[in-house]
């Protein structure tokens, strides 16, 4: 019997009260047609009701791929566990899912992406849930928020702090998925799936296995269908015995605002000269200083924000392949992309499924991680996951907690103050008007990274800003390097309200960072 059905026929198989897991990373690999059909079915029939949604990484964006917003309906979903949520600038309307969260209309949790993939694996194998140290002493820990994003979620905990074998762990009991919605490029008539036009494999295989092992329904959205037996076995990433239904969407986007780019899926290799260099400015100066922590042959992880410019710094200096980049969506090597295509890479050496990439991250196998921050407090804690006034400006933690938990070295990059006016010249950076508020706070709103735990574990942590480089010490944040042109007492100590002190032996950062021309730097 053919597995090919319409999107409406596929979502008709989803019962009330189901736990539905969705494979996606913003618009990358998002099965948007099926999610839209699910929302339409609810509008027409009032069913299914009371769904629990599992999203290891966000489904949808704010730029045309609605993803989870298709199903952000009262009554349709009652609970959401997600590694991240759609996010964007304040100039765009707040996504419907965020309205439901902040208005306490659903139970909403922000669970680190790696832990969410672990949860699928443990449920699939019928083991007793996830036992992990990832997230201890952060907002994931039940001593803080326990992943809860609102009061309704806090009333129904999903994680407990337990003692096992003489150590403290976090335990996430199993949440067994009944339905899996994933996406690929091609399906044959037996339901075998290949990913030749996708920018990542993500976690569709693990999610499908978790559902199949518990007798559920697996729905695959693809761009096209081919005859049975015409796919190369080595190309099949999700075998047909795991797939129940196939839905065709010939217009599915590869990722945000990108219909199809063969370099993203590794089908061509772009010349290095075709990549856009980082625009000259203060953020580029910050990224340049961060890049100084690299040495040839390293493997480095990369996050969103200013840190995403670091590969372009190496490109400009003539060393685009000196470092192997590893990103959570699964690309290894090549040039990680920015803006709408973040989460993808061109010229990658290979693609690893996200669950395996997170095993690598959680164990701290890489040399250094480049991440950004929203705010830092006197304990060295970092918040990237919550902004109470405008929550949708951040996607949540994503893989941040998994990456930082065991990382040997972390370089955080960001602005010292918000809204300050600064003048950049070849001689230095001068603050011409103080900012609206400092990002060096007494206590962060959300602990996405624990400075105390980092000190206990002996992690090497730097905070790079437009004014200074700070180190995390037993006495808090200490500025050890000062940007040329910055007045330490006024622009660092006073601007942080005394929360950052300047080391007596602080040095001036190399002026080469300020030049519009390449620095002449070798990793």
Number of C-alpha atoms within 10 A of each C-alpha: 5 11 19 21 15 18 22 17 16 24 25 15 15 21 16 14 16 19 23 25 28 30 29 28 30 28 29 32 31 31 29 26 22 27 24 20 20 23 21 17 19 19 14 8 8 12 21 22 18 18 21 23 23 29 24 34 33 27 29 28 26 19 14 11 25 22 27 28 22 20 24 20 19 13 16 22 24 19 20 24 26 27 28 25 29 29 22 18 12 11 6 12 10 18 19 16 22 19 15 19 22 17 12 15 20 26 22 27 27 27 31 28 28 28 25 24 26 24 25 28 20 21 23 21 13 14 12 13 19 22 21 17 18 22 26 22 18 25 27 27 22 20 12 14 21 25 26 25 22 19 17 18 23 17 10 11 15 20 20 17 18 12 11 10 6 6 8 14 20 22 19 21 17 19 15 23 28 23 28 29 27 27 32 27 22 23 33 23 18 22 26 26 29 24 20 18 21 23 27 29 26 30 24 27 19 22 29 30 24 28 25 21 16 16 12 22 22 27 27 33 30 25 17 16 20 14 10 12 11 10 16 8 12 7 13 18 17 22 18 17 12 22 25 20 24 31 25 22 19 12 11 24 23 24 27 22 15 14 10 15 17 17 17 28 24 23 13 12 14 16 9 17 9 7 14 12 15 18 12 13 14 21 19 23 27 26 27 24 24 25 21 15 14 19 13 12 12 15 19 22 23 24 23 17 19 23 26 23 26 22 27 25 25 23 20 20 15 15 17 17 17 19 20 20 24 28 25 31 27 25 31 25 23 24 26 26 20 17 10 16 19 20 25 27 29 26 23 22 14 15 21 19 19 25 28 17 20 24 17 17 26 23 16 19 15 21 16 24 27 26 24 24 24 22 26 28 22 21 21 32 26 27 25 24 26 23 17 11 7 13 19 25 18 18 23 28 26 26 25 26 28 26 31 26 24 21 24 19 21 23 23 24 26 23 24 25 22 15 13 15 13 15 13 18 16 13 13 18 20 19 19 10 11 16 16 11 14 19 20 25 21 17 16 21 20 21 27 26 28 21 26 17 16 23 16 9 13 13 18 16 22 24 26 26 23 26 27 28 27 24 20 22 17 13 11 18 25 23 25 19 20 23 26 23 19 18 15 18 13 13 18 24 16 13 20 22 14 15 18 21 20 20 15 9 9 15 15 15 18 13 16 17 24 25 16 14 11 15 16 10 16 13 15
